[in-house]
Amino acid sequence: MTNRHAVVVGAGIGGLTTAVALHRRGWRVTVCERAPEPPVTGAGIGLAPNALHALEAVGVDVSRAIGGAVPATMGVRRPDGRWLTRAGTADMVARYGTAPLAVPRPALTAALAAALPPSALRYGTEVTGVDDAQGRRPAVRTAAGPDLPADLVVAADGIHSPLRRAHFPTHPGLHYLGETAWRTIVDAPDLRIPAMSETWGRGQRFGVTPLVDGRYYLYATAVVPPDTRFADPRTELRQRFGSWHDPVPALLDRVGGLDAADVLRNDLYDLAGPLPYLHHGRIAWLGDAAHAMAPNLGQGGCQAIEDAVVLAHLLPAGERGDSADGGDSGDDGDTAVPAALAAYTAARRDRTDAVRLQARRVGRLGVVRNPVVVAVRDLAVRVTPARLALRGMDDLFNGFRLPAA
């Protein structure tokens, strides 16, 4: 007996979750990441109930591994501080079985990486292509060499996925959403902010998410042309949001004490249209590589986690008989993996595309700038009962399912 081998391209949240899930199913896993080392700085991530249920299905307890902050309330505000809508965390627990957790991304990726054998992780290893001729096991080419033969290749190589471009050359690619975003984490234990909030202005937004140990994940967006350059992100944030409600100015004071490099900025893109399928031969795409989406629902990482858990669930266990495989470079008679990838596409394509479109629609509310339209938007949100707004998230937060394997 030998172990099936998966090469995972990318050591982000989706790639590492896939690696952990496959490792626990008996697969031998190699994770290739072009960055020279794991990230030590970066933004935060909110893990919604659907993602937490998915992680639970593969035995990953995030709160036990790295802790997590549970906000008392969540909602949307105006720049003057008035709440447009607000829901208590207890209501979410009652409805979805768990509260959302907010964690630093580097801590989450570190916890996932720690669940893998050290030999599985190859940082500073850029994948340059995958040879996947029909009827043969794929070979993963890296800049460092030699090629890595695999039973499965998982393309978790991000929003600009080279493997997606190589294997779907006629796909239209990415679509600019009209906004740029700033993200950072600050220490501010003295502020004692209990709520996770997003404030909507005219074509601008500012989000505050409590993390552990008195830290806060901050994000902001603004409607600008693509590739707009800013001299200093700290100054730009102060100019745009310094007059907004408390505690935004106090948080921006902490941002001013950071190095400019600690404030991440990216133009926002999603995938212009769905991929025709999420697999090709023995390659599977997941996360941003498969269905890059706007961050407006906080579901990019959450859907990548769902992808990873469903993919590992559908794949056969890691052990295989030698007779099922013709060797590292020969014909492969093992049909279980291709069949599982077809089932993966069937299980995930429609759900992820629905979330992608929903995130794009929600984002349109945040980018409006006309004062009359802004007033109508705010009124519509304010008069919608919180229980109805929460009910509208049922398909999202209750939508994770393990399909029949």
N, C-alpha and C positions, 0 to 999 in steps of 0.2 A: 504494500500500500504506500502511496505517496500523497502529499498534500497539494491540493490545487494552489496555484500562486496568483495573487492579484497585485498588479502595479497600480497604485493610486497616484495620479498626477495632481499635486497640490496639497499642502498641509494646512488649509484653512479649516473652518468648522465642519463643512460638508465632507471634505476629504478625510479628516481625522475620525469623524464619527463613522464613516464607512469602514475605515481601517479597523477600528475597535470592534464594530459589529461583525466583520468578517473574521477577525482574529478569534473572537469568541465562538465562531462556528467552525473553527478548525482550519481555516485558511492560513497559508503563509502569505504575509503581506509585506510589500515594499512601498514606502511612501517617498516619492521624489518631489522635492521642493526646491525651486531655484534660489530662494532667499538663502543667504549664507548661514542664518541662525534663526531660532524662533523669535517671534516679536516680543519685546519687553514693554513697549508703549503702544498706545492705540486708543480706540474708542470702547464704548460699552455695547452691550447687546441685551435687549429684553427677550427673555424666553417665555413665550406665550404658553397657555395650557396645552395646545396641540403639540408643541415641541417637547414639553416636559413629559407628556404621555409617551411620545415616541422614544425619548431617551430611557424612560423607565422600562420600555419593552426590551431594551438590550442591556438592562442592568446598570445604567449610569444614573447615579443620584447626584445631581449637580450641587444641591445645597449641602450635602455631606462632604463632597469633594472640595468645594471652594467657597462655600457660604453663598449668600445671596441676599439682596435687599428686597423686601416686600413693601411697596408703598401703601400708605393707608388709603389713599384715594388716587384716582386717575381722571383726567379730564382736559378740556379745552378752555382757554381763556382768551380775553381780549388784551391788547397792549396796556389798557388802563387797569388790568387786574381782574376785571369782572369775569366770573365763570360763565361760560356758555353751556357747558354740560359737565357733569361730574358723577362718577360711580364709585362706590366703596369696594375695596378689595374683598370684603366678606361676601358681597353679592356675587362676585366672580367665583369665589370658592364654592358657594352654594350651587351655582349653575354649572360650573365646569370641573369641579372636583379638586381644583388646585388654584393657587394664586400665581400670577406671573412673577418671575424672578428677574432681577436686573443684575448682571455680572459684567466684569471687565472682560473684553474679548481675549487679551493675552492670558488671563487666568483660566478661561475656559479651554483654550487650545492647549495650554500646559497640562491641564487635568486630563484631557483626552490623550495627549501624547504619553503621559505617564502610565496609561493603561496598556501601552504597547511595548513589546520587547525593544530595547534600545537599538538593536540591529535593524529594526524595521524602518527607521527614520533616516533619510539621506538628505540632509540640507546641502545647499550649494550644488544641487544636481538638476540641471535644466533639461527637460525633455524636449528634443528637437523634432520628434515625429514618431509615428507608430506604423509599422508595416503589418497589415492585416489581410493578406491575400486569402481569398476564399478557400475554405477547407484546411487552413493551417492556423496554428496558434500564433497570436500576434507577437511581434518583437518590438520592444520599446527602445527607441534610440535616445541616447543622452549625449550631452556635450562632453561628458567625461569618459563615456564608453566603459565597458563593452555593452552590447545590446542586452536587454533583459527579456527573456522569453516569459510569457504569461498565459494563463488560462483566461484572464479577464483584465481589461484595462478600464479604470475609472477616471474619466475626465472631469476633475474637480478643479480645473485650472482658471477659474474666475471669469469675470464679466467679459474680458477681452480674449477669451479662450482661443489659443492658436489651434487646438485640436478641433474646435467647432468650425473655425474658418476653413481648415483643411478638408474636413469631411462633409461640410455643407456649403460648398463654394457659391451656390446660387441664392443662399438665404440673404435677406436684406441687411442683417446685422443689427446694430444698435440704433436706438431712437433717442434723441436728446429731449429731455423732459422740460427744458426751459429754465432750470434752476441750477445753481451751484450750492454746495453744502459745506459747512465747517463742522468739525467734530473734535472734541477733546474731553479730558477728564481733569477735574480740579479737586483739591483738598479744601473742604470748608466745613469741618465738624461743628463749628460754632453756629452755623446758620440753621441747623435742625429743620430742614425742609422735609415735610412728611409726604408730599404729594408728587406723583409723576404727572407732569403737565406739558402741554404744547400750546403755545400762544400764537394766535393767527392775527397778523396785521394785513396790510395792503401789499400783497406780493412778497411777504416776508414771514418767516416763522421762527420761533425759538423754543427748543425743548429742554426740559430739565428732568433727569431721571436719577433718583437716589441710588447709590451703590453702597457697598459695605464700607465700614470704617470711616464714615463721614465724608466719603468722596461722592462726586456727582458727575454723571455723564451728561455733557452738554452738546447740543447740536443746533444748528441754525441754517436756514436756507434763504435764498434771495433770487428773484427773477433777474437774470442777466444773460447776455449773449454767451454762447459757448466760448471757452478758452479766454475768458476775461481774466486779466492779470491784476493782482492787488499787491501793493508794496509790502504791507505788513498785515497779516490776518488779525492780530490783536487790535490794531487800530481800526481796522474795517469793522470788526464786530462792535467796538465801542461806539463808532459813529452811527451804525445802523440801529443798535438796540439799547444804547446807554440810557435813553429816556423812558424805557418801558418799565412796567410795574416791578415792585420788589418781589423776589430777591434778584432779579436779572442784573441790575447794576452791581450789586455786591458780588455776584458770581463773575461778572466781567472784570472786577478788580482782581480776582484770583487768576483769571486768564492772562491779565496783563503781567503777572509775575512768572508766567511760563516762558520757555524758549519758543520762538516762532515755529520751530520745527515740531513742537508738540501739539500744534493746532493743525489737524489734517484738513485739506480742502480738496474736494472732487466735484466736477460737474456730474449731474445726475442723468443716467441713461437707463433705459430698460430695453428688452429685446423688442424689435419692431414687430415681430409676429412669432407665433410658436414654431418650434422646429417640427418637421414632419414626423419625426419619431425621436425618441431619446436614446436610441442605441443604433449601432452600425456594426454588424459582425459581432465581435466580442468586446466592443467598446461601449461603455455606458456613460452618458453625460448626466451630471446632477448639479444642483445649486445654481449659482450665477452663470455657469457655463451652459446650462440647459435652459434656463428661464429667467434671466436677469430681470428684476422687477424694481419698481420705485420703492423707496423705504417708507412710504406713507402708512402702511399697516404694520410695520415692524416685522415683516414676514420673510425677508430674504434669507436670513440664517435659519429661521424656523422651518421653512420649506426645504432647505438643504438637509436639515436633520431628518425630516420626514423621508425625503428621497433615500438617504443613506440607510435608514432602518428598513424601509420597504424593500430596497434592492437586496440587502443582505438576507432578509427573510425569504425572498423568492429564490435565491440562489441555492444550489445543492450544498450539502455539508462539505467541509474541506477535504476529507479523505476520498480518494478515488482509487479504483483498481488500475494497475498498470496497463491492463488490456484495453482500457477505455481511452488511452492516449498513445499516440504514436511516437512520443518523444518530444524533446524540446524544439525540434525543427521539422518534424514530419507531419503527416496527415493526422488529424484529430477526429476520432470517432465519438468523442464525448459530446452528445447533443444536449445535455442537461443545461449547460450554461447559456447557449443561444436561446433555448426555449424560455429560460428564466428572464432573459433580457427583453424578449418580446412581451412577456407578462408585465415586466416593469414599465415599459412604455404604456401599455394598456392601463395600468394602475395609476400612473402619475401624470400623464400628459394633460388630460383634461382638467384635473384639479389644479395643477400648477399654473396652467394658462388662465383659468378663472381667477385665481388670486392675482396674477400679473395684471389682468384687466381691471380688477377691483381696485388695486393699488393705484393704477393710473387715474381712475375716475376720482378717487378720494383726493389725489394730488391736485386735481383741477380746482378744488375748493380753496386750496392754500395759495394758489398763484394769482387769484383775481386781484385786480388793483383799482378798478373803477369804484369810487366811494359808494355809489348806489347799490352796485352788485354786492359789495362787501357787507353793507347794512342788511340786505336781504338774506345773504348767507348766514350772518350771525343770528338774525331773528329766527331763521328756520332751524338752526341748531339749538337755540335756546328754548324754543317751544316744544321740541321733541322730548317726551318723557325719557328719563334715563333708562327705565326698564325696557323701553322699546329700542333704544339705541343699543343696549347690551344684547337684546334678543337678536338684533341684526348681525351679531358676530357669531351666532350659533354655528353656521356652516363652516366658519373658519376655525374656531376654537374647539369644536366638537368633531371636526372633519377628519382627524387622523384615524385611519383604519388599516389593519394588517390584512391584506387580501389572502384568499386561500392559496396556499403554496402548491 
